[in-house]
Amino acid sequence: MTAAPFPAAPVGDAPVGTGPSPSSIPTGGTDTGGVHADHDRLRRVRALAAEVLADAPAHQRELFDVRLSKWWPDLWEGLAELYPAAAAEDLGHRLVTLAATSFAGRDSELHHLDLVRTLSPDWFQSQSMLGYAAYAERFAGDLAGVAGTIDYLHELGVTYLHLMPLLTPREGDSDGGYAVADYRSVRADLGTTEDLRALATALRHAGISLVLDLVLNHVAREHEWAVKARQGDPKYRAYFHVFADRDEVDAFEATLPEVFPDFAPGNFTWDDDLQGWVWTTFNQFQWDVNWGNPDVLFEYAGIVLFLANLGVEVLRMDAIAFMWKRLDTNSQNQPEVHAIARTLRALARIACPALAFKAEAIVAPADLVQYLGQGRHYGKVSDIAYHNSLMVQIWSMLAAGDVRLAVEALRGLPPVPPTTSWVTYVRCHDDIGWAIDDTDAWRSGLNGWEHRKFLSDFFSGEYPGTPARGLVFQSNPATGDRRISGTTASLTGLEAALAAGDGSAVDTAIARISLTYALIMGWGGIPVIWSGDELAQLNDPAWDTEPGHGADNRWAHRPRLDWALAERRHEPYSIQQRVFDALAHLQRVRSEQPQFHASVPARITDVADPAVLPVLREHPLGPLLGLYNVSDSWRAYPWQSLAALGLESGVDRVSGDRLTYGDDGNLWLPPYGFRWITAG
C-alpha cells in the first residue's frame, strides 16, 4: 500500500494508514495532560481564531469565540479518537482557522439564520416538518425550474426539500450523480453555484430548508484528487486506499460484502496508472477515500463549510457507514465513523450552526441508532438519520397483513437522543433491501430467510395473487438476496388495478398508499415524500431507454414528474386529487399535534390484533394513539385498551370525528384504515 504522510498503525489494529485503535485512545483530552492540557489547547485555538477575525466587528468576534469555547471539546475529542496526538492537534488548528475564515465570509442573512436556529435548536424536530425528495432535473428541469415549484410544494405542506446529487459528477455513468468529480460546482445542465445560492435563498424565504447530498465515502475517478494520484503525486495517492499486493486485497475481501454484485463485483479495482489496487466499494469509477489521512478530513471540512455558505441547511451524509476500513471486518459501522461525524458536526456548530447533518446509514437495526449517537457520542454524531427499519417493516406488514415482526424489530431499537430526529419514508431513490434480523423473525414465529424470499416474491409480482408490480434489483444467488425497485403506487397495487380496469382494486391501492404515508407521518421525525408519490405515479415503463440507465432498474421508480398529472390534483375524484389531498390533509393534521414532535418517542403498545399496529406518543398535553390496520379486512381495537389511556371518548384527528363503537364495544378499523386518536 502507498506510504502515508502520518504515523501508520499495524494492519488489523486499525485501518491501514490511520492512528491507533479505539481501545488505545484515551478520551476527554487526557492523552496529553488532562484538564490543564485541555485549557491550554483551547487557549491556543481561540488565539488562532482571534487572529483570523481581527478585522471583524466586535460582536462577531465575541460570538465566534463563545461558539468555539462551547464546541471545541467535541471537535477535539473526535479528532483525538481518529488520529495520533500530534496529527490531531495540527488538524484541529487548521480546522479552527478554516471555520473562522468561513464564518467571516458568511452572508448576513445566514448569520441571522444561525442565530434563529441557535435559539430554536429543535427546528428540524417540529411536527410541522415535511420533506420532499427529487432529482432536480426530473422534478422541474433545472434549479431555476425548482424555484418555480414553491407554490406546489406549499400545497403539500413541504418545509424540507432534498434535491438528489446535483454537484458535478463524472461524465457518463455516475451512479445517479454519486460519483462526484467536483464538489464546488453544479452540473452544467442544472445551473451554476450562484443559481444554487439563489434557489437556497428563495426556498429559505418560503420557509423551506434545502437539503443536498454530500458523498463522503468516495469520489469519481475523474476527481482532481484521483487525477493527481494517477499522475504520481504521493500526497494525493495517500487520499485513497491503494495496494500493490493482491494478497492484501484478498485479505480484506475475505470479510467484505458486495454492494452491487451484478454490475460491480468485488471491492477493489486494478488501476494501471497507480500500479495498484484501489478500493472501490460501489463501482470501479468510484474511489473510496482514506479518512485515516487527516488531509482528507480537512478537505471535506472545507466542502461542508462551502456548501453551508451557499445556503444549504441540511447535508445528507451519503454512504456514511462505509467510511472507515478495518481488516477482518465488513468495514462498515466502525467506531471511527461516528467520530468523523461528530467532528464535522462540531465544526459546523462553530462556523454555521444553522446547518444540520443527516446520516444515510442503511444498516442493520442494531447499528442504526449509533448514527444518532450512543455512549460517548450520545447526541453528538448526526442530527437526523434515516429510519430504514421502519421503511422495511411497513412493506413487510403490508405484504403479510401482520404486524408481529414489525413489533419485534421496532421495539428492539434502543431509544435515541431526544435532540435528534428520524427521517421516515415509504421509499426513496434507492431499492428496498430486506434488512430483517433473523432473531426478530424467529421471535415473531417466522424464518428470516423464508420471509425475505416471500417479500421479494410478493413485491416483484411473482407471488400468487400479489397486486405488487416491482422489479428485482441485484439478485445475489450466493445469498438469496433480491432487492426491489418500484414506485409506491406500483408496489401497492395501483398499476395492476389500472391494468385490470378494476375500480375496487384502485380504491384499495389508494387506501394502501394513504396507510403507508400515515405510518411514516405518525411515527414522528421528518416524513419525506418521494417525488411522484403524491400523484400516485407508476413505474416508468421507459426507464431503460435513457443513456446510462439500462443496467439499473432503480430508474423505474425515479420517473420524471408528470406535470399533466399534477394538474389533475385539482380534478374532483381523480386518483391524483385523492392521493395528493390525502397526503396534504395528513400533514395539516400532523402539524397541529404537538405529540408528533420528534422529541416524543413512539412506543408500540400491547397488540390486540395481529393486523393492527398501535403506536403511542405520550406528551405532557396528553397521549396520541395511532392505530393502523395493515390488512384487507375490518379489524377491531378493544374499548378497554383505549379506556386505559383515557381515550375512550377520544377524537380521531384524521377525520375530526369523535370515536364510535360497534355493537361488541370495540373500535373498528376498515381495511387499510388508520386513526390518530387524542382525548379531544
C-alpha positions, 0 to 999 in steps of 0.5 A: 500500500502507498506510504502515508504522510502520518504515523501508520498503525499495524494492519488489523489494529486499525485501518491501514494508514490511520492512528491507533485503535479505539481501545488505545485512545484515551478520551476527554483530552487526557492523552496529553495532560488532562484538564490543564492540557485541555485549557491550554489547547483551547487557549491556543485555538481561540488565539488562532481564531482571534487572529483570523477575525481581527478585522471583524466587528466586535460582536462577531468576534465575541460570538465566534469565540463563545461558539468555539469555547462551547464546541471545541471539546467535541471537535477535539475529542473526535479528532483525538479518537481518529488520529495520533496526538500530534496529527490531531492537534495540527488538524484541529488548528487548521480546522479552527482557522478554516471555520473562522475564515468561513464564518467571516465570509458568511452572508448576513442573512445566514448569520441571522439564520444561525442565530434563529436556529441557535435559539430554536435548536429543535427546528428540524424536530417540529411536527410541522416538518415535511420533506420532499425528495427529487432529482432536480432535473426530473422534478422541474428541469433545472434549479431555476425550474425548482424555484418555480415549484414553491407554490406546489410544494406549499400545497403539500405542506413541504418545509424540507426539500432534498434535491438528489446529487446535483454537484458535478459528477463524472461524465457518463455513468455516475451512479445517479450523480454519486460519483462526484468529480467536483464538489464546488460546482453544479452540473452544467445542465442544472445551473451554476453555484450562484443559481444554487445560492439563489434557489437556497435563498428563495426556498429559505424565504418560503420557509423551506430548508434545502437539503443536498447530498454530500458523498463522503465515502468516495469520489469519481475517478475523474476527481482532481484528487484521483487525477493527481494520484494517477499522475504520481503525486504521493500526497494525493495517492495517500487520499485513497486506499491503494495496494500493490499486493493482491494478497492484501486485497484478498485479505480484506475481501475475505470479510467484505460484502458486495454492494452491487454484485451484478454490475460491480463485483468485488471491492477493489479495482486494478488501476494501471496508472497507480500500479495498484489496487484501489478500493472501490466499494460501489463501482470501479469509477468510484474511489473510496477515500482514506479518512485515516489521512487527516488531509482528507478530513480537512478537505471535506471540512472545507466542502461542508463549510462551502456548501453551508455558505451557499445556503444549504441547511441540511447535508445528507451524509451519503454512504456514511457507514462505509467510511472507515476500513478495518481488516477482518471486518465488513468495514462498515459501522466502525467506531471511527465513523461516528467520530468523523461525524461528530467532528464535522458536526462540531465544526459546523456548530462553530462556523454555521450552526444553522446547518444540520447533518443527516446520516444515510446509514442503511444498516442493520437495526442494531447499528442504526441508532449509533448514527444518532449517537450512543455512549460517548457520542450520545447526541453528538454524531448526526442530527437526523438519520434515516429510519430504514427499519421502519421503511422495511417493516411497513412493506413487510406488514403490508405484504403479510397483513401482520404486524408481529415482526414489525413489533419485534424489530421496532421495539428492539431499537434502543431509544435515541437522543431526544435532540435528534430526529428520524427521517421516515419514508415509504421509499426513496431513490434507492431499492428496498433491501430486506434488512430483517434480523433473523432473531426478530423473525424467529421471535415473531414465529417466522424464518428470516430467510423464508420471509425475505424470499416471500417479500421479494416474491410478493413485491416483484409480482411473482407471488400468487395473487400479489397486486405488487408490480416491482422489479428485482434489483441485484439478485445475489444467488450466493445469498438469496438476496433480491432487492426491489425497485418500484414506485409506491403506487406500483408496489401497492397495487395501483398499476395492476388495478389500472391494468385490470380496469378494476375500480375496487382494486384502485380504491384499495391501492389508494387506501394502501398508499394513504396507510403507508404515508400515515405510518411514516407521518405518525411515527414522528421525525421528518416524513419525506415524500418521494417525488411522484408519490403524491400523484400516485405515479407508476413505474416508468415503463421507459426507464431503460431507454435513457443513456446510462440507465439500462443496467439499473432498474432503480430508474423505474421508480425515479420517473420524471414528474408528470406535470399533466398529472399534477394538474389533475390534483385539482380534478374532483375524484381523480386518483391524483386529487385523492392521493395528493389531498390525502397526503396534504390533509395528513400533514395539516393534521400532523402539524397541529399535534404537538405529540408528533414532535420528534422529541416524543418517542413512539412506543408500540403498545400491547397488540390486540390484533395481529393486523393492527399496529398501535403506536403511542406518543405520550406528551405532557398535553396528553397521549396520541394513539395511532392505530393502523390496520395493515390488512384487507379486512375490518379489524377491531381495537378493544374499548378497554385498551383505549379506556386505559389511556383515557381515550375512550371518548377520544377524537380521531384527528384524521377525520375530526370525528369523535370515536364510535363503537360497534355493537361488541364495544370495540373500535373498528378499523376498515381495511387499510384504515388508520386513526390518530386518536387524542382525548379531544 
